[in-house]
Amino acid sequence: MLENKTRVEMEVITVRGELTRLEADLQKSIEQSKSLESNLSSAKEQLSSSLSTIEQLTENCSKYKGLNSELDETVQRKNKAIESLKEDLVKLERDSLIEIRRLRLQVTSAEQEINELRPMIPLLQKEASDTKANALKLQANNSGTVNGLLEEVRKAEDNLNKERKKLQSEVM
């Protein structure tokens, strides 16, 4: 019996040791469970936040796709306008070159005419000088003639006035 008692006591001690160890394991498991629950709650919050962020990003993506489509259309319109302007520019350049050629011909023609007329300048200047001198002579002669005629007209008026007075005095 004693042996049985000792054995039972030994088993009780072993069971108590195991019980203590199991209680410690249970306590660790409870703490780990609480930690895992806390981690799970935090993960749920992060998941909820991530889902909200994903929704916002999806909305933004849709909005940006719409904007991108609008921008693509705008770019296409602008490219068409640019092409049209390029065509207009080519036409203007072509027309400008034609106008430049025409103006060059006019300038060349005018330069030729100037070169042809240059030798005439001294002759025309001499002729102008001679004409001016003749005009001055004529003016001087005309002035003398006009002055002479005016003097004769005054004398004739004076004579007429004298004659009138004479006639009036005779009539009276």
Phi, psi and omega in degrees: 000321180299323179294319180294322180295318181294318180296318181294319180295322180295318180293322179296318180296317180295317181294320179297319179297317179293322179296317179296315179297318180294322177296319178295318178297320179298316179299316178298317181296320178297315179296318178295321179297316178296317179298316179294321177297318178297316179296321179295318178297315178297319179295321178297317179298316179296319179297316179297315178297318180295319178296319178296316178297319179297319178298314179298317180295323178295317177298314179299319180298315178298316180298316182291329176295318177298314179297321180297319178297315178299316180295321177299317178296317179298317180297318179297317178297316180296320179297320177297317179297320180296317179299317179298316179295323178297318178297316178299319181296318178298317179297316179298319179298316179298312179298321180295319179297320178296316180296320179297316178299317180298316180294323178297319177298318179296318180296316180298316179298316180296319179296320178297316180297319178298315181297325178289326184274342183305314181298338182281342184301309179299322179296316179293324178295318179295317179297319179296319180296316179297316181297320179295317179297315178298319180298319179296320179296314180298320180296318179297315179298315181296320179299316179297315181296315180297316179299319178297315180296319178298322179295318179295320180296320179296318179296318180295320178298315180300316179297318179297316179299320179295318180297318181298313181298320180295315180294321180293321180290329178286324181289330182274000000 
